[in-house]
């Protein structure tokens, strides 16, 4: 297949370029981070390596996944046309430029080095909102407008973090708040996906598929309470920092997430690989906030242990789940039944636990960092290999864009 055909396929649907960028950046950013930790490369960006690491995993890796999801889901939710390919190209180039500018930042005056990064990232989010907000606003009931508010919040927190570094503030405080907003987005987005996924509706019409079960129904009060508690914890941490009050709000967020899990306890329908992916992500959010709360209340572990259960655990697992589902259905394929997906999900959970253990005093930090990073990056390498057909190959069912698969195109065992 020629590169022109692959490029045309890559721009066929909004998820394609950004899921590719997200998974590729997960591998590259993590491997580069490990070389920095081991001292193999001497590279010191403004604000330090840790700031770059957190920023790029939140707004590079996760940011690309968020864009890919929204560019695919919003036209579907609002029953509007897919975005033009020129828009996808502009957004992808802005995302790439932001990553390059951060890598080049050590070569510019320290006080100004991250300002170009801030500007380009802001343009990226504004362009995304420019094309999605009217659809969300005009849709009946504005029931999906929360996506726009979350994206706007992430954009403002990212801008505040980069400006704080230039103005002598605490950029990490704003990034910690952004990680909380990311958890809120996971709850909002996966609640919409899980109804169709758990109930079997997402593959309704697949030849030989069992009939939909229609037994899973998320209760809005539970998810609203979880969103409120996560937001409260992020706001209190940003305002008060690390103290006992913040600890109690984190425990409240953990309890609220455990309460949300009650919606999932519906029997055998839970025990499919796709339902368990999202279910495990919710568990990791609950455990992450519980660990942070315990740390702030005096337990012998660092808050970083709980934070990594949220970011390298819950966020990465949820992103993998969304990419595995959205990237199949909107490529005209049925869900993937090959063993790589549960193995990679297990790998991400193991990597998150290893990284969390690095926050326990007395354990070999460097070895745990390296093992967690290599396993984590390896899972996204596996995704790139397994999902390449849905990213850079033309649709095989004769449809175009992001349409769902035809019934006769089902492929048992599927690739």
N, C-alpha and C positions, 0 to 999 in steps of 0.2 A: 504494500500500500504506500502511495506517495505521501510526502510530508504535507502537501496541499490538502489531500483527503483527510489526513489526521487532524490538521488544523481546522478544517471545516467541521469535522465531527466534534472537536473539542469545544467549539463555540455554538453547538447545537442547542444547549440547554444551560441555564445559569449555574447548576451545580458542577458541571464538568471542569471548567478551568479552576474553580476555587477549591473543590475537593482535591484536585491534583496538587495545587499549591499548598494546601493545608497538610496533606500527608507528606509531601516532599520536604516541606519546611520542618515538620516534626522530626524527620530523620536528620536533616542537616543541622538544625539548631541544636539538637541534643548532642550529636557527635562533636560539634564545635565546642559546646559547653564542656564536654568531658576533656577535650584537649586543653582547654583553658584551665580547668581544675587541676590537671596533672602537670601544668607548667610547660607543656610542649610548644605552646605559642604565647608570645608576649604581646598581648593586645589589651589596652586599657581604655575603654570608652568613658565618656563623661558620666560621672555618677557611679562608676564601677561595673564590674562584670555581673554582679548579682542583679543589679537594676536592669541591665540589658537582657539577662536571662529571663527574668520575670516578665518584663515588658513584651519581649518577642514571643514568648509562649502564650501570653494572653491575647496580644493584638496581632501577632503574626500567624501562628498556628491556629489558635481558636478564632481569631478575626476572620481568616479566610474561610473557615468552616461555617461561621455565622453568615457571611455573605453568600456562600454557595447555597445554604439552606434557604435563606430568605428570597434569593433571586429565583428559586424554584417553587417554594411554598406559597409565597404571596400571590403570584399570578393564579395558582391553583385555588387558593382559599377565596380570592376575590373574583374568580371567574373572568380574568382579564388576559390579554395577550402576553406572550413571553416578551422579555425585553430584547431590543435589537442587539445584534452581535457587536455593533460599534460601542454600545454601552458596556458590554462585558469586557471588551478589549481595554477601554479606558480605565475601568475599575481595576482590572488585573495589572495594568501598567503602573497605576498609582500604588497599589499594594507592593509590587516589586520595587518601585523607586523608594518607598519608605524603608524597606529592609536594607537596601544598598546604602542609603543615606546614613542609617545608624551605623553600619559597618565602617563608613568613611569618617564618622564623627571624631575619632581621635586625632585626625589630621587638621582640624579646624580649631580656632580659639575656643577654649572650654566653656566660656560664658555664653557663646552663641551656637555651639556645635549641635545642640538638639533642637534648635528652633526650626531649621528646615524639615527635620523629622516630624515635628509637631504640625507644621503647616501641611505637609503632604498627607499625613494621616487624617487630619481634619478634612481635607478636600475629599479623601476617599469616603469617609462617613457621610459627608454632606451630599456627595453625588449619589451614594446609595439611598439616602433618605429622599433626595429629590425625585427619584424614580419610583420609590415604593410608598412614600407617605400619601400621595393623592389617591392611590388605589385603596389603601387601608382606610383613609378618611371617608371616601365616597361609598365604600361597601356598606350594605344594609346593616344597621345596628352597630357598625364600627367595632365588631366583636374581636377583631384581630389587631386593634390599634396598640395594644400593649407591646407588640414587637417594636413599633416605632419609638415608644418611650424608653425601652431598654437600650436600643441602639443609640439614641440620643444621650442617655446616661453614660454609656461606655465611652462615647466620643468625648464628652465633657471631662470624665475622669482621666482619660488618656491625656487630653490636653493639659489638665491641671498637673498631672505627674511630670510631664516633660517641661512645663513652665516652672514648676517648683524646683527642678534640678538647676535651671538657669538662674533662678532668683534666690537661691539659698534656702529653700524650704525642704520638706521631707517628701521626696517623690514616691517612696515606698508606701507611705500611708495611703496615697490615692490609688496605687496599684492593688493594695489589699482590699480597698473598697470595691475596685473593679472586679476582683475575684468573686465577691459576694453578688454583684450584679450578674455575673456570668452564671452563678448557681441559680439565680432567679430565672434567667433565660432558659436554662435547662428544664426547670419545672414547667414553665409556660409552654415551651416547644414540645417536649416529650409527652405532655398531657394530651396534646392534640394528636400526636402520632400513635400513642399507646392504645387508644380506643379501637382504631382500625387494626392495629398489629395484634393485640391480645385476643380480640374477638374474631380474628381470621378474616376480617373484611378486606384487608389489603390485598389478599390473593383470591378474592371472590371471583369466580368465573374461570379459575385455573382448572383445566381438565383433570378430573380425579381428586380434586381437593374436597375435604369434608365441608359440610355446610357451616355457615357462620354460627358461633355459639351465643353471641350477644349477652354475655354475662358480666363483662367488666364495664363499670360505669364510675368514672372519677367524680367524687363529691366536691363541688366547688368550695364549700366552706373550709375543707381540710387544706386544699392547695392554697387558698387565699391566706389562711393562717400561717402556713409555711412561708409564703412569700413575705408576709408582714414581718415575721420573726427574723428571717434572713436579712431583710432590709434594715430592720432595727439593729441587729448585731453589727452590720457594716457601718451604719451611721454612728453608733455608740463608739465603736473602735476608732473611727476616724476622728471623733470629737474628744474622747477621753483616753484613747490609747489602751495599753494593756493594764487592766486592773480587774478587781472582782466583779464590778458591775458589768463590764464587757463579758466576763466569764459566764455570768448568769444568763445574759442574752444569748450567748452561744449555746448554752444548754437548752434554752427555750427553742432555738432553731432546730437543734437535734431532736427534741421531743416532738416538735411539729412535723418534721420529716418522717419520724417513725409513725406518727399518726396517719400520714398520707399513705404509708405502706399498707394500711388496713384495706384500702381500696383494691389492692392487688390480690388479696387472699381469696381467690375464687375457685381453688381446686386445680384440676389437671391442666386447665388452659394456661396457667402460669408457667408450666414446665415445658416451654418451647425455648429454643435458643434466643429468639428475638425478644420475647417478653422478658426473659431472664437478664438480657443485656441492660434493658432500661431499669428493671427492678434492682439489679446490683448497683447501678449508678445512684439510685435513691439511697440505698444503704450506705454507700460511700459518703454521700453528702451528710447523712445523719452521723456517721462515725467521725467524719472530719470535724464537724462542729462540736461533737462531744469531746473529742481530744483537745481541741483548742480551749473549750470551756474548762476542762480539767486542768490544763496548763495554767490558765489565768487564775485559777483558784488554788494553785500551789502544788499540783501534781508534778512529779520529777520527769518531765519531758518538755520539749520546746514546742511553741506554737507552730513552728515550721512543720512538725510531724503531722498535725491535723490539717494544716494548710495544703500539704502535698496530697493528702487523701482526697481533698476537694479538687485540686487542679490536675495533678498527674494521674489521679484516680478517677473521680466522678466525671470531670470534664472530658478527659481523654476517652473514657469508656463510652460516654454518651455521644461524643463526636463520632467515634468509630461506629456505634450503632446506627446513628442517623445516616452516615455516609454509606453504610452497608445496605440500608433499606432504601433510602431515597435514590442512591446511585444505581440501584438495580431496577426498581419499578419505573423510574423516569427514563431509563434507557431501553424500555420495551422488554425487560427480562423479569422473570419471577424471582422470588427471594432465593438466596444462595444457600444450598444445603451442604456444601463442602466443609470438611473439618477445620479449615484454617480459621474460621470466624470464632467458634468457641475457644479454640486454642489461643488466639490472639487476645480475646477478652480475658481469659485466665491470666495471660501474660501481663496485661495492663494492671490487673488487680495485684498480682505478685510484685510488679515493679513499684506500685504505689505503696504496698506494705513495706517493701525493702527500704524505700526512701523515707517512709515514716519512722522506721526503726532507727534510721540515722539520727533521729532527734532524741533517742534514749541515751543517757550518759553511759559511757563504758563500752559501747559497741564500736566496731571498726568503721568509722565514718567514711573514709575514702573508698574502702572496698564496697560498702553498701551503695554509695553514690554511683560507682562505676557499674556495678551489677544492675542496679535499677535503671540507669540510663541506657545501657545496651539492650536490655530486654524491652524497654519502652520503645526505643527507636526501631528495634527489629519487628515489632508488631505492625508498625506503619509501613515498613518495607514490604511485609507480607501483604498488606492491603493494596499497595501499589501494584504488586505482581498479580494478585487475584482479581482486582477490579479494573485492570487496564482496558478490558473490552468495553466497559460501560463508561470510560472516560475519554478514550481517544479513538474508538472504533465507531463507524457508522451504525445506525440501527439496522437490524436484520429483518424487521417485520414490515418494512415499507412505510412506516409512519415517520413523522418528523417532530422536532422539538422535544417536549417533555411528556408526551402522551403516555398513558399506561399501556402495558403489553396487550397484544391480541391473544385471544384464548388459544388459537392454534400454534402460537409461538412458544408454548410452555416447553421447558427443557428439564426433565426430571434429573436430579443430581447436579444440576446446573452450573454452567459457567456462562 
